[in-house]
Amino acid sequence: MNASVKLKSDTQFSHVKLGDTQFLPGGLRDFFLYRDLGVAKATNGKVIAHLVRANKAPVDGTGWHYHVAEFQIVIMNKGWAKFMYEDKVTLVEAGDVVHQMPGITHYLFDYSPDMEYLEIVGPANFGTVEVSVGPAEVPGVTPWK
């Protein structure tokens, strides 16, 4: 059997080095900065991968919402964030990995000043649907010093 068989792909190789892209505003949330990792372009929109960093102290958080996506994971690189997943408070700390199943109602309500996570979502142009009334009361935030 030939181990060097190449499969045809409509994606391309991508290598983004530190410094190739910057943390910028303009992502889904104005209190975070986003660093594009080139994956959306390389996969022709099948997947997006970006680093997300805290930019402003938490006030109201993301609000209740869910994503219209086939796949989403969050890998916490630095600091911590507190989410409500349905009616459960979940502390996500550096080193933790969360698979957010499609359609799960959630609310990111608190995070540390050094919070940074890698988010990978498919497809790249996933949707976000705001939910006016969530399934539970959301705790308060931890003030930054």
C-alpha positions, 0 to 999 in steps of 0.5 A: 500500500502506498502511504504517500497518497495525496487527497484532493482538497479545496483548502490550502496550506497556511502558516501564520507566525507570531507578528504576522497578524495583530490583535484588533477590534471589530470582532463579535464583541467590542470588549475583546480583541481578535487575532485572525490565524488565517484558517478561514481563508485557507479552508475557503470558509469551512473553519475559522480560528482566532485568538480572543483577548480581553480588552475591557473589564466585564460589565454586561458580558455577551448576553444570552445567545447561541451560535448557528454552527456545526462545530465550536471549541474554546481552548483557554490559553491564559487567565479564566472566563466564567460562562453560563451554559444553560443554567450552569456556571462553568469556570474555564481556566488556562489549559481547559478545553470546551466543546460548545455543542451546536445550539447551546444557549450560553453567556460569557459574563466574567473574565480575567484581565489576562484572558486569552483563548483560541476559538475554532468554529465551523463554518467560518461565517457562523451565526449568532442568535441573541436570546432575550430571556435566558434559562437562569440568573447570571451572577455578577462580575469580578471587578478588575483592580 
